[in-house]
Amino acid sequence: MGLLDPLLALLVSFVILLLLLHKRISIGLALFSSAIVMSLLSLSPIEVVDVFVATSIDPVTVSLVFVTFGIMVLTLFYKETGELDRLCRNFAGLVKYRKLVVSLLPAIIGLLPVPGGALMSAPIVEAETEKLELEEEKRTYLNIWFRHIIFPIYPMSQVLILAAALTGVSITSIILNQIPIVIMMTTIGYFTVLKPINFRNEGRKTSFANNFKNFVVSFSPILIMVLAVLIFRVDVFLAAFVGIALLLLITRFPMQVFIKILSNSTIYKITLAAFGAMLLRSVIINSGASGTLGQVIAAWGVADVLLLLALPSILAFLVGSSSGAIAISAPILTGILHFTSSNASLLYSSAYLGYLGAPTHLCLVLTADYFKCSLNRLYRLLIPSLVATFSVALLVYLLQ
């Protein structure tokens, strides 16, 4: 028996999570700390040890941790070896249509989930639009919207992998449900900003064949990973390390780069986030908070669809983290409903869209700062786009 009622302990841990994230503490340390606090408040000392050990040896948790570690190592390899810069330059040299460049390049960089990574594509968007006298809010919107557009269907997305692990639904089935959402987001982004812009498409001075060859080489580790997961059903963990091995062959990096990458704290902070999310889930379930809260909500008669829409999106907006929102809401909803591909997809989409529009979203804040754009002006474009996308996510769920 713990010191506090499980629901009160859950509230305290959520407040701590919110405060830590507000203080710019990493999501990994924040999730882990809130899980530890809740376990100490809601469980006996023996139960605390049991939950920690059980979570640490759980095959799903172990797989998630190694997958996250592998993806972060690959991401930093791309960045430190300069291969990401080469990929972007060759793509920009390959495509003469600027509308494709300013929309697809942020999405390509989004394949490598660097925290605040929208800042990496912002200079490209700026360079491609500098002669158009485009308003700051439109440049900011372009960079934010199209960077994140790939995440609902990207099998190497850490948040998507986490959602699959917490709900017990396969990544592939969640992705299939979210294809219409990505199509809608692409359409929204095009008509909101791209269509009205009169780009002057200029021929590139560099060789098409040379750009194409170099782009394929740089992009091949990511492409091999995605194909291995989606077509050959290779475990995401193995696919990540296949991508790393291929990138090593391409770059032939020196040993000091390897040491620099493995000593980067970002890898371990993000990996800790994966473990912290699974630990928080275990504590919420084992403390009885999930079941108790489920009974309370059931007594209120709140429809499942409203919970799937409101709980993850509000949490994501408040904490500025889609993974944090899913880590809290998934175990709570486990006590209320049985997860299927449709409701797991709606859970993910709600957290993802709530996070995308959050003023605490690092990519949003950094991009707005880069383009000197006020959030009020940005939200005039962003809010209608989010509402329309929410509507499509809800429609996909209702049609299942």
C-alpha positions as CSV (number, residue, x, y, z in Angstrom):
1,M,0.0,0.0,0.0
2,G,1.4,3.4,-0.9
3,L,1.3,6.7,0.8
4,L,-1.4,8.2,-1.4
5,D,-4.5,7.2,-3.2
6,P,-3.4,6.0,-6.7
7,L,-5.4,8.8,-8.5
8,L,-3.9,11.5,-6.3
9,A,-0.4,10.0,-6.9
10,L,-1.1,10.1,-10.6
11,L,-2.1,13.8,-10.3
12,V,1.1,14.6,-8.4
13,S,3.3,12.8,-10.9
14,F,1.6,14.6,-13.8
15,V,2.2,18.0,-12.1
16,I,5.8,17.1,-11.6
17,L,6.1,16.0,-15.3
18,L,4.6,19.3,-16.3
19,L,6.9,21.4,-14.1
20,L,10.0,19.5,-15.3
21,L,9.1,20.0,-18.9
22,H,8.3,23.7,-18.3
23,K,11.9,24.0,-16.9
24,R,13.2,22.5,-20.1
25,I,14.3,19.3,-18.4
26,S,14.6,16.5,-21.1
27,I,11.5,14.4,-21.7
28,G,13.5,11.3,-20.7
29,L,14.4,12.5,-17.3
30,A,11.0,14.1,-16.8
31,L,9.1,10.8,-17.6
32,F,11.5,8.7,-15.5
33,S,11.3,11.1,-12.5
34,S,7.5,11.3,-12.6
35,A,7.3,7.5,-12.8
36,I,9.6,7.1,-9.8
37,V,7.6,9.6,-7.8
38,M,4.3,8.0,-8.6
39,S,5.6,4.5,-7.7
40,L,6.9,5.8,-4.3
41,L,3.6,7.4,-3.6
42,S,1.3,4.7,-4.7
43,L,3.1,1.4,-4.1
44,S,4.8,-0.4,-1.2
45,P,8.6,-0.6,-1.3
46,I,8.5,-4.2,-2.4
47,E,6.0,-3.4,-5.2
48,V,8.2,-0.5,-6.4
49,V,11.1,-3.0,-6.8
50,D,8.9,-5.6,-8.5
51,V,7.5,-3.1,-11.0
52,F,10.9,-1.7,-11.9
53,V,12.4,-5.2,-12.4
54,A,9.4,-6.4,-14.4
55,T,9.5,-3.4,-16.7
56,S,13.3,-3.6,-17.1
57,I,13.1,-7.2,-18.4
58,D,9.8,-6.9,-20.3
59,P,10.6,-7.9,-23.9
60,V,8.5,-5.0,-25.3
61,T,10.4,-2.5,-23.2
62,V,13.8,-3.9,-24.0
63,S,13.0,-3.9,-27.7
64,L,11.7,-0.3,-27.5
65,V,14.8,0.9,-25.7
66,F,17.2,-0.7,-28.2
67,V,15.1,0.6,-31.2
68,T,15.2,4.1,-29.7
69,F,18.9,3.9,-29.1
70,G,19.5,2.6,-32.7
71,I,17.5,5.4,-34.3
72,M,19.2,8.1,-32.3
73,V,22.7,6.7,-33.2
74,L,21.7,6.7,-36.9
75,T,20.4,10.2,-36.6
76,L,23.6,11.6,-35.1
77,F,25.7,9.6,-37.6
78,Y,23.9,11.4,-40.4
79,K,24.4,14.8,-38.7
80,E,28.0,14.4,-37.6
81,T,29.4,12.9,-40.8
82,G,27.8,15.6,-42.9
83,E,25.7,13.0,-44.8
84,L,22.5,14.8,-43.9
85,D,23.8,18.1,-45.5
86,R,24.8,16.2,-48.6
87,L,21.4,14.6,-48.8
88,C,19.7,18.0,-48.6
89,R,22.0,19.6,-51.1
90,N,21.7,16.9,-53.7
91,F,17.9,16.8,-53.3
92,A,17.7,20.6,-53.8
93,G,20.0,20.2,-56.9
94,L,17.9,17.3,-58.2
95,V,14.5,19.1,-58.1
96,K,13.9,22.3,-60.0
97,Y,10.4,22.8,-58.7
98,R,10.7,24.9,-55.6
99,K,7.3,23.9,-54.3
100,L,8.6,20.4,-54.0
101,V,11.8,21.5,-52.4
102,V,10.2,23.6,-49.7
103,S,7.7,20.9,-48.9
104,L,9.6,17.6,-49.3
105,L,13.0,18.6,-47.8
106,P,11.5,19.4,-44.4
107,A,9.7,16.0,-44.6
108,I,13.0,14.2,-45.5
109,I,14.8,15.8,-42.6
110,G,11.8,14.8,-40.5
111,L,12.8,11.1,-41.2
112,L,15.6,11.7,-38.7
113,P,13.9,12.7,-35.4
114,V,16.3,15.2,-34.0
115,P,14.7,17.3,-31.2
116,G,14.1,20.7,-32.5
117,G,15.1,19.4,-35.9
118,A,12.9,21.8,-37.8
119,L,15.7,24.3,-37.3
120,M,17.8,22.2,-39.7
121,S,15.4,22.7,-42.6
122,A,14.6,26.3,-41.9
123,P,17.6,27.8,-43.8
124,I,16.6,25.7,-46.8
125,V,13.0,27.0,-46.7
126,E,14.4,30.6,-46.3
127,A,16.8,30.2,-49.2
128,E,14.2,28.8,-51.6
129,T,11.6,31.5,-50.7
130,E,13.9,34.6,-50.2
131,K,13.0,36.2,-53.5
132,L,9.2,35.8,-53.0
133,E,8.7,38.3,-50.2
134,L,6.8,35.6,-48.4
135,E,5.3,36.5,-45.0
136,E,7.1,35.2,-42.0
137,E,4.1,33.2,-40.8
138,K,3.9,31.3,-44.1
139,R,7.6,30.4,-44.0
140,T,7.2,29.2,-40.5
141,Y,4.1,27.2,-41.4
142,L,5.8,25.6,-44.4
143,N,8.7,24.4,-42.2
144,I,6.7,23.2,-39.3
145,W,3.8,21.6,-41.2
146,F,5.8,19.7,-43.8
147,R,8.5,18.6,-41.4
148,H,6.0,16.7,-39.3
149,I,3.7,15.5,-42.1
150,I,5.5,12.1,-42.5
151,F,5.4,11.0,-38.8
152,P,1.9,9.3,-38.8
153,I,3.1,6.8,-41.3
154,Y,6.9,6.6,-40.7
155,P,7.6,3.2,-39.1
156,M,10.9,4.4,-37.5
157,S,9.1,7.2,-35.7
158,Q,9.9,6.8,-32.0
159,V,6.5,8.1,-30.9
160,L,4.7,5.7,-33.3
161,I,6.8,2.8,-32.0
162,L,6.0,3.8,-28.4
163,A,2.2,4.0,-29.2
164,A,2.3,0.5,-30.7
165,A,4.2,-0.8,-27.7
166,L,1.8,0.8,-25.2
167,T,-1.4,-0.3,-27.0
168,G,-0.3,-3.7,-28.2
169,V,-1.3,-2.8,-31.7
170,S,1.1,-3.4,-34.6
171,I,2.8,-0.5,-36.2
172,T,1.7,-1.5,-39.7
173,S,-2.0,-1.5,-38.8
174,I,-1.7,1.9,-37.2
175,I,0.1,3.2,-40.3
176,L,-2.6,1.9,-42.6
177,N,-5.3,3.8,-40.6
178,Q,-3.3,7.0,-40.9
179,I,-2.6,7.2,-44.6
180,P,-5.8,9.3,-45.2
181,I,-4.6,11.7,-42.5
182,V,-1.3,12.2,-44.2
183,I,-3.0,12.7,-47.6
184,M,-5.3,15.3,-46.0
185,M,-2.4,17.1,-44.3
186,T,-0.5,17.3,-47.6
187,T,-3.6,18.7,-49.3
188,I,-4.2,21.2,-46.5
189,G,-0.6,22.4,-46.5
190,Y,-0.7,22.8,-50.3
191,F,-3.8,24.9,-50.4
192,T,-3.0,26.9,-47.3
193,V,0.4,28.2,-48.4
194,L,1.9,26.6,-51.5
195,K,-0.8,27.0,-54.1
196,P,-1.1,30.8,-53.8
197,I,2.7,31.2,-54.2
198,N,4.0,31.9,-57.7
199,F,7.4,30.2,-57.6
200,R,9.7,30.8,-60.5
201,N,11.1,27.3,-61.1
202,E,14.7,27.6,-62.2
203,G,16.9,24.9,-63.8
204,R,19.6,23.7,-61.5
205,K,23.2,24.3,-62.6
206,T,24.6,21.1,-61.3
207,S,24.4,17.7,-63.0
208,F,21.1,15.8,-62.6
209,A,22.8,12.4,-62.9
210,N,25.4,13.4,-60.3
211,N,22.8,14.8,-57.9
212,F,20.6,11.7,-58.3
213,K,23.4,9.3,-57.7
214,N,24.6,11.1,-54.6
215,F,21.0,11.5,-53.2
216,V,20.3,7.8,-53.6
217,V,23.6,6.9,-51.8
218,S,22.8,9.3,-48.9
219,F,19.2,8.3,-48.7
220,S,19.8,4.5,-49.0
221,P,20.2,3.8,-45.2
222,I,16.8,5.3,-44.4
223,L,15.2,3.7,-47.5
224,I,16.6,0.2,-46.6
225,M,15.2,0.6,-43.0
226,V,11.7,1.5,-44.1
227,L,11.5,-1.2,-46.7
228,A,12.9,-3.8,-44.3
229,V,10.1,-3.0,-41.8
230,L,7.2,-2.5,-44.1
231,I,7.9,-5.1,-46.8
232,F,10.1,-7.8,-45.3
233,R,8.6,-7.5,-41.8
234,V,12.0,-7.1,-40.2
235,D,12.0,-6.1,-36.5
236,V,12.4,-2.3,-36.2
237,F,15.4,-2.9,-33.9
238,L,17.3,-4.9,-36.5
239,A,16.3,-2.5,-39.3
240,A,17.8,0.4,-37.4
241,F,21.1,-1.3,-37.0
242,V,21.1,-2.4,-40.7
243,G,20.7,1.3,-41.5
244,I,23.6,2.2,-39.2
245,A,25.8,-0.5,-40.8
246,L,25.1,0.8,-44.3
247,L,25.8,4.4,-43.3
248,L,29.1,3.3,-41.9
249,L,30.0,1.7,-45.2
250,I,29.0,4.9,-47.1
251,T,30.8,7.4,-44.9
252,R,33.9,5.5,-43.7
253,F,34.0,7.9,-40.7
254,P,37.1,8.2,-38.5
255,M,37.1,6.7,-35.0
256,Q,36.9,10.1,-33.3
257,V,33.5,10.7,-34.9
258,F,32.3,7.4,-33.6
259,I,33.4,8.3,-30.1
260,K,31.9,11.8,-30.3
261,I,28.5,10.3,-31.4
262,L,28.4,7.7,-28.6
263,S,29.3,10.3,-26.0
264,N,26.4,12.6,-27.1
265,S,24.0,12.8,-24.2
266,T,21.0,13.3,-26.5
267,I,21.1,9.5,-27.4
268,Y,20.8,8.5,-23.8
269,K,18.2,11.2,-22.9
270,I,15.9,10.0,-25.7
271,T,16.5,6.4,-24.9
272,L,15.6,7.1,-21.2
273,A,12.4,8.6,-22.5
274,A,11.4,5.2,-24.0
275,F,12.1,3.4,-20.7
276,G,10.5,6.1,-18.6
277,A,7.3,5.9,-20.7
278,M,7.1,2.1,-20.2
279,L,7.9,2.5,-16.5
280,L,5.2,5.1,-16.0
281,R,2.7,2.8,-17.8
282,S,3.6,-0.1,-15.5
283,V,3.2,2.1,-12.4
284,I,-0.2,3.5,-13.5
285,I,-1.5,0.0,-14.2
286,N,0.0,-1.7,-11.1
287,S,-1.0,1.0,-8.7
288,G,-4.7,0.5,-9.8
289,A,-4.9,4.1,-11.0
290,S,-5.8,3.0,-14.5
291,G,-8.7,0.7,-13.4
292,T,-10.0,3.2,-10.8
293,L,-9.9,6.1,-13.2
294,G,-11.6,3.9,-15.8
295,Q,-14.4,3.1,-13.5
296,V,-14.9,6.8,-12.6
297,I,-14.9,7.8,-16.3
298,A,-17.3,5.0,-17.1
299,A,-19.7,6.2,-14.4
300,W,-19.6,9.6,-16.0
301,G,-20.7,8.1,-19.3
302,V,-18.1,9.8,-21.4
303,A,-17.9,8.3,-24.9
304,D,-14.7,6.5,-25.9
305,V,-14.3,8.7,-28.9
306,L,-14.3,11.9,-26.8
307,L,-11.7,10.4,-24.5
308,L,-9.5,9.4,-27.4
309,L,-9.7,12.9,-28.9
310,A,-9.5,15.0,-25.7
311,L,-7.2,13.2,-23.3
312,P,-4.1,12.7,-25.5
313,S,-4.4,16.1,-27.3
314,I,-4.9,18.1,-24.1
315,L,-2.0,16.3,-22.4
316,A,0.3,16.8,-25.5
317,F,-0.6,20.5,-25.6
318,L,0.1,21.0,-21.9
319,V,3.4,19.0,-21.7
320,G,4.6,19.8,-25.2
321,S,5.4,16.1,-25.8
322,S,3.5,13.6,-27.8
323,S,5.4,10.7,-26.3
324,G,4.6,12.0,-22.8
325,A,0.9,12.4,-23.6
326,I,0.7,8.8,-25.0
327,A,2.7,7.5,-22.0
328,I,0.1,8.9,-19.6
329,S,-3.1,8.5,-21.6
330,A,-2.6,4.9,-23.0
331,P,-2.5,3.2,-19.6
332,I,-5.4,5.3,-18.4
333,L,-7.5,4.3,-21.4
334,T,-6.4,0.6,-21.0
335,G,-8.8,0.5,-18.0
336,I,-11.7,1.8,-20.1
337,L,-11.4,0.2,-23.6
338,H,-9.7,-2.5,-25.6
339,F,-7.2,-1.1,-28.1
340,T,-7.7,-1.8,-31.8
341,S,-5.9,-0.4,-34.8
342,S,-8.6,2.3,-35.2
343,N,-8.6,3.6,-31.6
344,A,-4.8,3.3,-31.3
345,S,-4.6,5.4,-34.4
346,L,-6.9,8.0,-33.0
347,L,-5.0,8.0,-29.8
348,Y,-1.7,8.6,-31.7
349,S,-3.3,11.2,-34.0
350,S,-4.8,13.2,-31.1
351,A,-1.5,13.3,-29.2
352,Y,0.4,14.1,-32.4
353,L,-1.8,17.0,-33.4
354,G,-2.0,18.4,-29.9
355,Y,1.8,18.4,-29.8
356,L,2.1,19.9,-33.3
357,G,0.2,23.0,-32.2
358,A,1.6,23.3,-28.7
359,P,3.4,26.6,-27.8
360,T,5.9,24.4,-25.9
361,H,6.7,22.4,-29.1
362,L,10.4,22.9,-29.6
363,C,10.3,22.8,-33.4
364,L,7.5,25.4,-33.4
365,V,9.2,27.8,-31.0
366,L,12.6,27.5,-32.7
367,T,11.2,28.0,-36.3
368,A,9.0,30.9,-35.2
369,D,12.1,32.5,-33.6
370,Y,14.2,31.8,-36.7
371,F,11.8,33.6,-39.0
372,K,10.9,36.3,-36.5
373,C,7.3,35.3,-36.5
374,S,4.8,35.9,-33.7
375,L,2.8,32.8,-32.5
376,N,-0.5,34.8,-33.0
377,R,0.2,35.2,-36.7
378,L,1.3,31.6,-37.1
379,Y,-1.8,30.2,-35.3
380,R,-4.0,32.0,-37.8
381,L,-2.7,29.4,-40.4
382,L,-2.0,26.5,-38.0
383,I,-5.3,26.2,-36.1
384,P,-7.6,25.8,-39.1
385,S,-5.2,23.2,-40.5
386,L,-5.2,21.3,-37.2
387,V,-9.0,21.4,-36.9
388,A,-9.4,20.0,-40.5
389,T,-6.9,17.2,-39.8
390,F,-8.6,16.3,-36.5
391,S,-11.8,16.0,-38.5
392,V,-10.3,13.6,-40.9
393,A,-8.8,11.5,-38.0
394,L,-12.2,11.3,-36.4
395,L,-13.9,10.4,-39.7
396,V,-11.3,7.6,-40.3
397,Y,-12.1,6.3,-36.8
398,L,-15.9,6.4,-37.2
399,L,-15.8,4.6,-40.6
400,Q,-13.9,1.6,-39.1
